[in-house]
Amino acid sequence: MRTLLIHTHNGLGDLIICNGMVRHLYKKMKNNFDEIYLLVEKNYEVSINFLYKDLLKEKLKILFFNCGPKNESLTAMKSTYQNYTHILRIGFEYFIDIMKRNNWNFSIINWDECFYKQLNLNFDMSYEDFYFPELPPKINFNLLGLKENEKFNLIHEDISRNFIINKELIKNNYKNIFIDNKITPNVFSNIYLAEKAEEIHLIPSSILCYFDRMLQLKEKNKYIHQYLRNTALPTLRNNWRILYEL
């Protein structure tokens, strides 16, 4: 039996960026393999099962792994390779090679483009072919303490890593509503909050990668609090304001 394992970088933002590519690869290769697997961290099970709900009815299978210490997780992931006849690694050593050849100059090529460049695919696919097969589950706004038609800011920060947005940079008096995976275990449900928010304030994260692909948010007032993370931003096409310093 011919089996293919697709292994991308495994942050949720990476998985969102690569959604268009995975869909393209599945469509191109599904007739050549009996089964196609995507390797995904178990923390993202709810969101990724939703993202690929249509393909899961066909040949695609999601192989979830438990994330532990980095070296242990890498060993566990690689140990699964022997169970498949074909392995497609997207990023990793190829990512480093592409960036080295461009002197790690993000004005020449952005880091997320490397995933597509490795396979000679047009990066526009990351946006144009990003797709989930049905509307995400609705949010119970009552759980957020919002009154009908009440104006609010939508905020995503990460207290566990001390990525806490400086609220003094938010120049309005609206209520602050925080993205909470206990209320929205499916990350894609947060679009309902984003559509109703007066302003959106995010740390660089998977939520940013998601909202950047939602064209209905283009005219929203949206801010990236980049001062919180010393990391290169992904490609941005949806009209963001970037705050670099306090």
Backbone as CSV, one residue per row, in Angstrom:
resi,resn,N_x,N_y,N_z,CA_x,CA_y,CA_z,C_x,C_y,C_z
1,MET,0.850,-1.191,0.000,0.000,0.000,0.000,0.886,1.241,0.000
2,ARG,0.583,2.194,-0.867,1.352,3.433,-0.969,0.738,4.476,-0.035
3,THR,1.579,5.011,0.851,1.108,6.006,1.814,2.034,7.213,1.798
4,LEU,1.454,8.385,1.977,2.209,9.635,1.993,1.972,10.338,3.323
5,LEU,3.058,10.741,3.971,2.983,11.553,5.185,3.492,12.948,4.851
6,ILE,2.650,13.957,5.060,3.034,15.356,4.872,3.364,15.936,6.245
7,HIS,4.571,16.464,6.369,5.045,16.995,7.648,5.493,18.438,7.437
8,THR,4.683,19.393,7.877,5.028,20.809,7.789,5.536,21.282,9.143
9,HIS,6.044,22.504,9.198,6.269,23.129,10.499,4.950,23.084,11.256
10,ASN,5.000,22.925,12.587,3.796,22.519,13.287,3.185,23.540,14.223
11,GLY,3.604,24.799,14.120,2.837,25.822,14.817,1.483,25.975,14.137
12,LEU,0.482,26.436,14.880,-0.837,26.601,14.270,-0.786,27.628,13.145
13,GLY,0.026,28.685,13.316,0.183,29.655,12.236,0.776,29.019,10.989
14,ASP,1.767,28.141,11.168,2.365,27.425,10.036,1.311,26.582,9.321
15,LEU,0.474,25.911,10.095,-0.554,25.053,9.509,-1.575,25.870,8.726
16,ILE,-1.886,27.063,9.204,-2.791,27.958,8.479,-2.129,28.436,7.186
17,ILE,-0.875,28.849,7.287,-0.136,29.312,6.106,-0.059,28.216,5.047
18,CYS,0.091,26.977,5.484,0.280,25.846,4.558,-1.027,25.195,4.120
19,ASN,-2.163,25.702,4.575,-3.436,25.077,4.227,-3.664,25.037,2.714
20,GLY,-3.400,26.140,2.037,-3.571,26.165,0.583,-2.672,25.157,-0.109
21,MET,-1.436,25.048,0.365,-0.483,24.094,-0.193,-0.941,22.657,0.030
22,VAL,-1.363,22.344,1.263,-1.785,20.972,1.563,-2.980,20.583,0.704
23,ARG,-3.899,21.505,0.527,-5.053,21.218,-0.327,-4.618,20.981,-1.770
24,HIS,-3.676,21.774,-2.230,-3.149,21.593,-3.590,-2.464,20.229,-3.731
25,LEU,-1.636,19.882,-2.752,-0.916,18.608,-2.807,-1.883,17.428,-2.742
26,TYR,-2.892,17.553,-1.906,-3.862,16.465,-1.788,-4.566,16.241,-3.134
27,LYS,-5.027,17.318,-3.737,-5.725,17.203,-5.014,-4.813,16.604,-6.085
28,LYS,-3.541,17.001,-6.063,-2.586,16.540,-7.078,-2.184,15.084,-6.868
29,MET,-2.107,14.641,-5.611,-1.514,13.339,-5.306,-2.505,12.270,-4.867
30,LYS,-3.761,12.607,-4.681,-4.685,11.645,-4.077,-4.860,10.380,-4.918
31,ASN,-4.677,10.485,-6.222,-4.828,9.297,-7.071,-3.567,8.434,-7.093
32,ASN,-2.485,8.951,-6.512,-1.217,8.206,-6.517,-0.967,7.457,-5.209
33,PHE,-1.820,7.709,-4.203,-1.602,7.093,-2.899,-2.910,6.508,-2.366
34,ASP,-2.763,5.442,-1.607,-3.936,4.838,-0.972,-4.403,5.658,0.222
35,GLU,-3.446,6.230,0.938,-3.765,7.072,2.085,-2.779,8.227,2.155
36,ILE,-3.284,9.401,2.573,-2.440,10.583,2.750,-2.630,11.083,4.176
37,TYR,-1.515,11.308,4.871,-1.547,11.706,6.271,-0.920,13.093,6.423
38,LEU,-1.445,13.847,7.391,-0.866,15.135,7.778,-0.509,15.050,9.248
39,LEU,0.748,15.343,9.576,1.236,15.250,10.950,0.977,16.574,11.672
40,VAL,0.254,16.521,12.798,-0.210,17.734,13.487,-0.107,17.539,14.997
41,GLU,0.278,18.600,15.680,0.319,18.577,17.144,-1.090,18.447,17.719
42,LYS,-1.257,17.607,18.723,-2.577,17.284,19.255,-3.296,18.491,19.854
43,ASN,-2.553,19.485,20.307,-3.184,20.690,20.866,-4.140,21.345,19.877
44,TYR,-3.924,21.106,18.587,-4.710,21.780,17.551,-5.774,20.871,16.949
45,GLU,-6.094,19.789,17.644,-6.971,18.761,17.072,-8.327,19.324,16.647
46,VAL,-8.967,20.103,17.502,-10.302,20.620,17.188,-10.264,21.500,15.935
47,SER,-9.312,22.425,15.892,-9.237,23.369,14.779,-8.859,22.686,13.468
48,ILE,-7.903,21.764,13.503,-7.431,21.143,12.268,-8.436,20.124,11.732
49,ASN,-9.123,19.417,12.612,-10.193,18.530,12.143,-11.287,19.330,11.443
50,PHE,-11.549,20.538,11.943,-12.516,21.420,11.281,-11.984,21.904,9.939
51,LEU,-10.709,22.323,9.918,-10.119,22.906,8.714,-10.139,21.927,7.539
52,TYR,-9.985,20.640,7.825,-9.917,19.637,6.760,-11.107,18.679,6.806
53,LYS,-12.217,19.129,7.306,-13.378,18.258,7.469,-13.797,17.612,6.155
54,ASP,-13.707,18.345,5.057,-14.108,17.801,3.757,-13.149,16.711,3.287
55,LEU,-11.841,16.949,3.422,-10.859,15.974,2.942,-10.796,14.742,3.837
56,LEU,-11.186,14.897,5.113,-11.206,13.752,6.023,-12.283,12.734,5.619
57,LYS,-13.217,13.171,4.803,-14.236,12.263,4.288,-13.705,11.474,3.086
58,GLU,-12.520,11.844,2.628,-11.907,11.168,1.488,-10.703,10.351,1.986
59,LYS,-9.504,10.674,1.472,-8.320,9.881,1.819,-7.440,10.508,2.889
60,LEU,-7.671,11.773,3.194,-6.790,12.431,4.151,-7.054,11.943,5.569
61,LYS,-5.975,11.721,6.315,-6.057,11.368,7.719,-5.099,12.283,8.489
62,ILE,-5.533,12.752,9.647,-4.683,13.598,10.481,-4.027,12.708,11.530
63,LEU,-2.712,12.758,11.595,-1.958,11.992,12.578,-1.521,12.955,13.673
64,PHE,-2.166,12.883,14.829,-1.874,13.809,15.924,-0.791,13.230,16.832
65,PHE,0.113,14.106,17.284,1.147,13.686,18.226,1.118,14.613,19.434
66,ASN,1.513,14.096,20.560,1.574,14.891,21.786,2.872,15.677,21.828
67,CYS,2.748,16.964,22.079,3.922,17.827,22.098,4.568,17.778,23.477
68,GLY,5.870,17.465,23.504,6.636,17.476,24.740,7.851,18.359,24.557
69,PRO,8.915,18.135,25.349,10.168,18.860,25.118,10.598,18.736,23.660
70,LYS,11.230,19.782,23.135,11.494,19.876,21.700,12.180,18.643,21.133
71,ASN,13.259,18.202,21.756,14.010,17.066,21.224,13.194,15.777,21.261
72,GLU,12.417,15.608,22.341,11.581,14.418,22.450,10.500,14.422,21.379
73,SER,9.890,15.583,21.145,8.840,15.683,20.137,9.409,15.388,18.751
74,LEU,10.595,15.925,18.466,11.209,15.706,17.156,11.518,14.235,16.941
75,THR,12.033,13.584,17.982,12.326,12.155,17.883,11.056,11.348,17.660
76,ALA,10.005,11.701,18.392,8.735,10.992,18.251,8.160,11.158,16.856
77,MET,8.246,12.378,16.321,7.717,12.631,14.986,8.488,11.827,13.941
78,LYS,9.822,11.870,14.030,10.632,11.178,13.030,10.477,9.663,13.118
79,SER,10.175,9.164,14.325,10.005,7.721,14.474,8.792,7.217,13.717
80,THR,7.840,8.115,13.413,6.655,7.706,12.669,6.956,7.524,11.181
81,TYR,8.072,8.082,10.706,8.357,8.063,9.277,8.408,6.639,8.709
82,GLN,8.921,5.714,9.507,9.122,4.356,9.004,7.805,3.660,8.665
83,ASN,6.688,4.236,9.097,5.392,3.614,8.851,4.779,4.001,7.513
84,TYR,5.496,4.854,6.733,4.922,5.380,5.493,5.898,5.153,4.342
85,THR,5.342,4.944,3.159,6.206,4.671,2.009,6.839,5.938,1.456
86,HIS,6.180,7.089,1.664,6.701,8.358,1.160,6.526,9.438,2.225
87,ILE,7.559,10.273,2.375,7.545,11.371,3.349,7.793,12.675,2.608
88,LEU,6.975,13.683,2.881,7.198,15.017,2.334,7.372,15.988,3.496
89,ARG,8.610,16.412,3.719,8.926,17.387,4.767,8.927,18.780,4.154
90,ILE,8.111,19.656,4.700,7.995,21.016,4.169,8.576,21.981,5.189
91,GLY,9.650,22.663,4.811,10.363,23.548,5.721,11.597,22.860,6.262
92,PHE,11.832,23.012,7.575,12.943,22.339,8.250,14.270,22.650,7.549
93,GLU,15.028,21.634,7.147,16.336,21.867,6.520,16.206,22.634,5.202
94,TYR,15.089,22.481,4.508,14.885,23.209,3.249,14.683,24.690,3.523
95,PHE,13.962,24.984,4.582,13.735,26.368,5.005,15.066,27.047,5.309
96,ILE,15.910,26.375,6.088,17.209,26.942,6.453,18.060,27.155,5.213
97,ASP,18.031,26.203,4.291,18.824,26.325,3.062,18.377,27.518,2.225
98,ILE,17.071,27.686,2.062,16.553,28.807,1.265,16.915,30.134,1.919
99,MET,16.763,30.232,3.236,17.066,31.478,3.916,18.559,31.780,3.887
100,LYS,19.409,30.771,4.002,20.854,30.986,3.923,21.242,31.525,2.553
101,ARG,20.626,30.965,1.503,20.954,31.412,0.138,20.530,32.848,-0.091
102,ASN,19.605,33.350,0.735,19.163,34.736,0.642,19.677,35.572,1.809
103,ASN,20.745,35.058,2.474,21.400,35.775,3.574,20.418,36.184,4.674
104,TRP,19.391,35.378,4.884,18.373,35.646,5.900,17.808,37.060,5.760
105,ASN,17.706,37.515,4.519,17.213,38.861,4.233,15.717,38.787,3.955
106,PHE,14.916,39.236,4.918,13.473,39.115,4.772,12.886,40.143,3.805
107,SER,13.707,41.052,3.301,13.222,41.945,2.248,13.307,41.257,0.882
108,ILE,14.072,40.164,0.799,14.159,39.379,-0.439,13.077,38.303,-0.449
109,ILE,12.974,37.580,0.633,11.957,36.532,0.743,11.516,36.422,2.196
110,ASN,10.220,36.420,2.404,9.701,36.291,3.759,9.724,34.832,4.169
111,TRP,9.785,34.587,5.492,9.981,33.216,5.957,8.845,32.288,5.540
112,ASP,7.598,32.791,5.513,6.485,31.907,5.162,6.473,31.550,3.677
113,GLU,7.076,32.397,2.855,7.162,32.096,1.424,8.061,30.889,1.152
114,CYS,8.995,30.615,2.082,9.943,29.508,1.869,9.230,28.169,1.725
115,PHE,8.128,27.997,2.456,7.408,26.730,2.379,6.940,26.459,0.948
116,TYR,6.479,27.496,0.301,5.951,27.357,-1.063,7.087,27.316,-2.087
117,LYS,8.123,28.102,-1.828,9.263,28.126,-2.744,9.930,26.758,-2.827
118,GLN,9.956,26.033,-1.717,10.562,24.697,-1.699,9.934,23.788,-2.756
119,LEU,8.630,23.943,-2.976,7.906,23.090,-3.923,7.607,23.805,-5.229
120,ASN,8.255,24.969,-5.427,8.040,25.764,-6.644,6.568,26.108,-6.851
121,LEU,5.903,26.472,-5.760,4.510,26.871,-5.819,4.397,28.375,-5.607
122,ASN,3.415,28.986,-6.255,3.167,30.415,-6.095,2.620,30.680,-4.695
123,PHE,3.232,31.607,-3.972,2.810,31.879,-2.597,1.384,32.423,-2.526
124,ASP,0.875,32.989,-3.611,-0.516,33.470,-3.606,-1.480,32.358,-3.222
125,MET,-1.078,31.124,-3.469,-1.901,29.967,-3.117,-2.227,29.944,-1.625
126,SER,-1.322,30.469,-0.797,-1.533,30.477,0.647,-2.760,31.298,1.024
127,TYR,-3.070,32.296,0.197,-4.232,33.145,0.434,-5.432,32.696,-0.400
128,GLU,-5.205,32.515,-1.680,-6.315,32.234,-2.580,-6.943,30.868,-2.348
129,ASP,-6.152,29.902,-1.887,-6.664,28.545,-1.670,-6.863,28.210,-0.194
130,PHE,-6.684,29.204,0.682,-7.021,28.974,2.092,-8.528,28.777,2.181
131,TYR,-8.925,27.710,2.865,-10.339,27.330,2.782,-10.710,26.430,3.945
132,PHE,-11.893,26.687,4.544,-12.494,25.672,5.402,-13.891,25.396,4.864
133,PRO,-14.340,24.158,4.973,-15.479,23.684,4.190,-16.852,24.113,4.670
134,GLU,-16.952,24.690,5.853,-18.244,25.146,6.356,-18.005,26.267,7.352
135,LEU,-19.058,26.960,7.751,-18.914,28.038,8.714,-18.475,27.479,10.067
136,PRO,-17.590,28.189,10.759,-17.151,27.717,12.088,-18.316,27.727,13.072
137,PRO,-18.181,26.963,14.163,-19.222,26.980,15.210,-19.423,28.396,15.755
138,LYS,-20.674,28.737,16.029,-20.989,30.054,16.564,-20.454,30.225,17.990
139,ILE,-20.311,31.484,18.396,-19.858,31.825,19.751,-21.050,32.303,20.570
140,ASN,-21.111,31.887,21.808,-22.112,32.407,22.734,-21.590,33.720,23.320
141,PHE,-22.057,34.835,22.782,-21.559,36.138,23.209,-21.923,36.434,24.667
142,ASN,-22.947,35.756,25.188,-23.318,35.966,26.586,-22.200,35.542,27.533
143,LEU,-21.414,34.543,27.111,-20.306,34.077,27.943,-19.215,35.140,28.079
144,LEU,-19.221,36.099,27.177,-18.205,37.150,27.181,-18.667,38.383,27.946
145,GLY,-19.904,38.378,28.409,-20.424,39.522,29.155,-20.711,40.728,28.289
146,LEU,-20.957,40.501,27.003,-21.241,41.614,26.092,-22.737,41.881,26.017
147,LYS,-23.101,43.148,26.092,-24.479,43.546,25.880,-24.742,43.674,24.386
148,GLU,-25.993,43.641,23.994,-26.331,43.758,22.584,-25.824,45.086,22.024
149,ASN,-25.114,45.004,20.904,-24.565,46.177,20.193,-23.496,46.920,20.994
150,GLU,-22.968,46.315,22.043,-21.905,46.963,22.811,-20.598,46.950,22.018
151,LYS,-19.910,48.077,21.997,-18.653,48.172,21.269,-17.514,47.584,22.103
152,PHE,-16.568,46.933,21.397,-15.468,46.310,22.137,-14.222,46.207,21.268
153,ASN,-13.083,46.063,21.952,-11.816,45.727,21.304,-11.599,44.218,21.438
154,LEU,-11.103,43.611,20.387,-10.729,42.197,20.456,-9.225,42.110,20.629
155,ILE,-8.796,41.378,21.664,-7.382,41.322,22.020,-6.922,39.873,22.057
156,HIS,-5.750,39.633,21.477,-5.106,38.324,21.641,-3.718,38.554,22.204
157,GLU,-3.481,37.990,23.397,-2.170,38.035,24.020,-1.893,36.670,24.625
158,ASP,-0.704,36.480,25.157,-0.323,35.179,25.715,0.316,35.409,27.081
159,ILE,-0.506,35.320,28.106,-0.026,35.593,29.464,1.008,34.565,29.889
160,SER,0.856,33.309,29.452,1.776,32.246,29.869,3.205,32.524,29.421
161,ARG,3.358,33.271,28.338,4.698,33.612,27.838,5.034,35.080,28.068
162,ASN,4.197,35.737,28.861,4.395,37.145,29.212,4.315,38.061,27.990
163,PHE,3.546,37.671,26.981,3.278,38.527,25.833,1.965,39.258,26.119
164,ILE,2.077,40.345,26.901,0.902,41.052,27.391,0.854,42.438,26.752
165,ILE,-0.213,42.709,26.060,-0.363,43.970,25.344,-0.486,45.135,26.321
166,ASN,0.234,46.208,26.035,0.151,47.432,26.832,-1.166,48.132,26.496
167,LYS,-2.111,48.077,27.435,-3.453,48.612,27.171,-3.449,50.129,27.001
168,GLU,-2.383,50.794,27.443,-2.304,52.245,27.254,-2.177,52.612,25.780
169,LEU,-1.801,51.650,24.951,-1.696,51.904,23.511,-3.040,51.779,22.796
170,ILE,-4.053,51.370,23.518,-5.399,51.279,22.941,-6.119,52.578,23.267
171,LYS,-6.357,53.392,22.274,-6.806,54.771,22.480,-8.324,54.906,22.402
172,ASN,-9.019,54.038,23.103,-10.464,54.192,23.219,-10.897,53.618,24.572
173,ASN,-12.156,53.773,24.884,-12.665,53.324,26.183,-13.615,52.137,26.059
174,TYR,-13.535,51.414,24.937,-14.400,50.262,24.757,-13.967,49.111,25.662
175,LYS,-14.888,48.215,25.908,-14.564,47.012,26.684,-13.547,46.177,25.925
176,ASN,-12.616,45.569,26.663,-11.637,44.669,26.065,-12.111,43.224,26.194
177,ILE,-12.214,42.547,25.063,-12.592,41.138,25.032,-11.381,40.342,24.564
178,PHE,-11.030,39.314,25.324,-9.811,38.560,25.055,-10.139,37.213,24.414
179,ILE,-9.396,36.889,23.373,-9.538,35.569,22.764,-9.157,34.514,23.786
180,ASP,-10.023,33.538,23.965,-9.862,32.530,25.012,-10.228,31.173,24.417
181,ASN,-9.253,30.267,24.345,-9.541,28.982,23.715,-10.478,28.103,24.538
182,LYS,-10.788,28.495,25.754,-11.808,27.780,26.519,-13.204,28.112,25.989
183,ILE,-13.358,29.330,25.485,-14.631,29.758,24.903,-14.674,29.409,23.418
184,THR,-13.527,29.525,22.759,-13.450,29.209,21.324,-12.364,28.157,21.099
185,PRO,-12.630,26.890,21.461,-11.628,25.842,21.230,-11.289,25.655,19.758
186,ASN,-12.247,25.995,18.892,-11.960,26.040,17.453,-11.514,27.458,17.130
187,VAL,-10.230,27.618,16.813,-9.676,28.961,16.606,-10.422,29.728,15.525
188,PHE,-11.019,29.018,14.564,-11.660,29.686,13.440,-12.986,30.344,13.833
189,SER,-13.529,30.005,14.997,-14.741,30.673,15.479,-14.485,32.122,15.863
190,ASN,-13.228,32.484,16.076,-12.913,33.859,16.481,-13.227,34.885,15.406
191,ILE,-13.527,34.443,14.205,-13.888,35.386,13.147,-15.154,36.150,13.518
192,TYR,-16.066,35.513,14.265,-17.310,36.197,14.642,-17.025,37.368,15.578
193,LEU,-16.052,37.211,16.457,-15.648,38.311,17.319,-14.961,39.408,16.516
194,ALA,-14.080,38.998,15.613,-13.326,39.967,14.818,-14.254,40.827,13.961
195,GLU,-15.279,40.221,13.407,-16.196,40.959,12.537,-16.973,42.025,13.298
196,LYS,-17.217,41.807,14.587,-18.010,42.752,15.378,-17.157,43.745,16.159
197,ALA,-15.874,43.487,16.283,-15.001,44.349,17.081,-14.801,45.710,16.428
198,GLU,-14.643,46.723,17.258,-14.302,48.059,16.758,-12.827,48.106,16.371
199,GLU,-11.975,47.518,17.223,-10.548,47.425,16.938,-10.068,46.023,17.282
200,ILE,-8.995,45.594,16.575,-8.388,44.291,16.814,-6.932,44.518,17.187
201,HIS,-6.504,43.954,18.317,-5.139,44.111,18.803,-4.549,42.721,19.043
202,LEU,-3.473,42.405,18.316,-2.911,41.057,18.367,-1.417,41.080,18.624
203,ILE,-0.934,40.043,19.301,0.488,39.739,19.236,0.721,38.972,17.940
204,PRO,1.965,38.927,17.425,2.244,38.074,16.265,1.994,36.608,16.634
205,SER,1.059,35.979,15.961,0.625,34.649,16.375,-0.183,33.996,15.260
206,SER,-0.692,32.812,15.542,-1.535,32.096,14.576,-2.805,32.876,14.262
207,ILE,-3.335,33.602,15.250,-4.538,34.406,15.013,-4.265,35.451,13.945
208,LEU,-3.071,36.025,13.976,-2.680,36.993,12.950,-2.674,36.342,11.569
209,CYS,-2.093,35.155,11.467,-2.055,34.453,10.176,-3.465,34.183,9.661
210,TYR,-4.359,33.825,10.557,-5.753,33.552,10.195,-6.467,34.822,9.746
211,PHE,-6.445,35.858,10.585,-7.173,37.084,10.262,-6.619,37.750,9.011
212,ASP,-5.337,37.558,8.715,-4.765,38.167,7.519,-5.362,37.578,6.247
213,ARG,-5.976,36.410,6.341,-6.603,35.758,5.187,-8.108,36.001,5.114
214,MET,-8.631,36.797,6.024,-10.062,37.087,6.052,-10.320,38.485,5.489
215,LEU,-10.691,38.534,4.211,-10.816,39.811,3.517,-11.895,40.702,4.110
216,GLN,-12.887,40.127,4.788,-13.944,40.940,5.384,-13.424,41.813,6.517
217,LEU,-12.178,41.562,6.952,-11.584,42.371,8.016,-10.693,43.487,7.477
218,LYS,-10.603,43.627,6.181,-9.616,44.544,5.585,-9.778,45.980,6.073
219,GLU,-11.000,46.448,6.235,-11.225,47.844,6.629,-11.319,48.025,8.139
220,LYS,-11.162,46.968,8.883,-11.157,47.092,10.345,-9.880,47.800,10.811
221,ASN,-9.961,48.458,11.952,-8.761,48.995,12.593,-8.055,47.840,13.300
222,LYS,-6.887,47.473,12.763,-6.191,46.280,13.237,-4.747,46.622,13.575
223,TYR,-4.303,46.159,14.744,-2.971,46.499,15.239,-2.205,45.231,15.607
224,ILE,-0.927,45.215,15.215,-0.015,44.146,15.628,0.950,44.733,16.645
225,HIS,0.991,44.162,17.829,1.871,44.646,18.885,3.200,43.892,18.789
226,GLN,3.973,44.315,17.807,5.214,43.618,17.457,6.291,43.770,18.520
227,TYR,6.214,44.793,19.343,7.234,45.024,20.379,7.302,43.869,21.382
228,LEU,6.271,43.033,21.397,6.227,41.946,22.376,7.023,40.715,21.963
229,ARG,7.338,40.595,20.666,8.031,39.395,20.214,9.165,39.777,19.273
230,ASN,10.352,39.302,19.574,11.508,39.562,18.722,11.568,38.493,17.637
231,THR,10.639,38.586,16.709,10.531,37.579,15.659,10.071,38.241,14.375
232,ALA,10.457,37.670,13.247,10.049,38.233,11.953,8.561,37.983,11.734
233,LEU,7.877,38.981,11.225,6.459,38.841,10.932,6.247,37.984,9.689
234,PRO,5.102,37.335,9.594,4.762,36.654,8.342,4.365,37.671,7.290
235,THR,4.105,37.210,6.099,3.562,38.073,5.051,2.242,38.667,5.536
236,LEU,2.035,39.952,5.251,0.813,40.639,5.652,0.187,41.317,4.443
237,ARG,-1.111,41.069,4.221,-1.794,41.623,3.058,-3.124,42.282,3.417
238,ASN,-3.407,42.428,4.705,-4.767,42.814,5.079,-4.828,44.112,5.871
239,ASN,-3.892,45.030,5.550,-4.029,46.409,6.028,-3.880,46.536,7.542
240,TRP,-2.693,46.150,8.044,-2.420,46.193,9.481,-1.596,47.432,9.848
241,ARG,-1.739,47.858,11.081,-0.863,48.874,11.663,0.069,48.149,12.648
242,ILE,1.358,48.371,12.517,2.333,47.632,13.317,2.912,48.576,14.370
243,LEU,2.832,48.145,15.636,3.395,48.908,16.745,4.702,48.235,17.139
244,TYR,5.832,48.940,16.905,7.134,48.336,17.123,7.692,48.591,18.510
245,GLU,7.340,49.733,19.119,7.942,50.087,20.401,6.881,50.663,21.323
246,LEU,7.132,50.518,22.612,6.248,51.116,23.600,6.406,52.636,23.611
